[in-house]
């Protein structure tokens, strides 16, 4: 069965070129296109594609905000970010939001199908021009994991709570997103503190904010 793709980009010519490229492959089909972030959000909610190819710079709602909103709604598909931005800050934010691919528009014709194939197999793919960012990020995460080995014993729910805390969200907001009570969130926070050896009212929030990009 072919993987279902939605393309979100505000330039019709770019969307058409991407669509033609994708549909020339037997592995994928384009099931929708959006020209702005708000339209993309509605379309993805409706179609529930396997992979979304999304531009960062879009009117109404930028691509990174689209990803963030869909993560709140428990969308479980994958994201490929398509952009002209080579700056590491954009790359890091996309990776922090769980994007599996990061492709520069200048190399999209050469990189897109390879990226989609990798992402469909659960593998990361980034354009060669920004590949150093991924290597550096991986090395930093490895070092971080060695510094805080207790992170490995957190439960999946505790890990989710910690990651959402890194966005500066309150216990109530975390509970609303995860579908659990505020009290349950507070219990998770207490367990995380105990496992990480953190003491003090704001120590866990400080830890989450300081290490947001590595969690």
Secondary structure as UniProt FT lines:
FT   STRAND          3..8
FT   HELIX           12..23
FT   TURN            26..27
FT   STRAND          28..34
FT   HELIX           37..47
FT   STRAND          51..55
FT   HELIX           63..72
FT   TURN            73..74
FT   STRAND          78..83
FT   HELIX           88..96
FT   TURN            97..98
FT   STRAND          101..104
FT   HELIX           105..107
FT   HELIX           108..120
FT   TURN            121..122
FT   STRAND          125..126
FT   HELIX           128..130
FT   HELIX           131..147
FT   HELIX           149..153
FT   HELIX           156..165
FT   TURN            166..168
FT   HELIX           171..178
FT   HELIX           182..196
FT   TURN            201..202
FT   HELIX           203..210
FT   HELIX           212..214
//
